[in-house]
Amino acid sequence: MTPSETRRDPTTIQITLKVFGGLCELRPSPVETHTVPARSRIEDLWRALEIDEPEFVRRLREGVASGYLHVLLNGRNTVFLSGHDTKLTDGDTVAILPPIGGG
């Protein structure tokens, strides 16, 4: 174990949040690291963000509900997992992106 691993708080996990598309304008950075309680779900991440960033989370929820935005956990669409109840683990990456189209 590295020294940083031995000092980690076992009651929290770190999540990388990546935001693409129009929601980027509401973020300080398109890639951020957030610390959440261990055993958190994606919904818990949204609730934590909502405290300081209600407009971002409002638009996120609207986009997901309308099918315009997709939430991926480590590259897998959460629609095919447990949706907002999908559990997070330390080191996970949550990406929010609009559908990609082209031809």
C-alpha positions, 0 to 999 in steps of 0.5 A: 500500500502507498502512504496515500492509500493508508490514509484514505477514509474508509467511510468515503469514496472518490468519484470522477465526474465528466460533463459533456455538451451544454451542461459544461457551461454550468461546471467549473471544469468538465472533469472533477473529482468528488468525495461522497460517502461509501455505498453511495448511489448515483442519486446520492451524488446528484443530491450532494451536488444539488446543495451548491449547484441546484441549476446544474442538477435541475437541468441534469434531471430534466435532460435524463428524464426527457432522454436527452442526456445519458449517464454512464458509469465507467462507460456503461449506460446506467439505464441498463444498470440500476438507473439512479440507484446504481451503486458507486465504488471508489474510483468510478467515473460518472459521465453525463453526455448528450446522445451522439448522432451523425452519418 
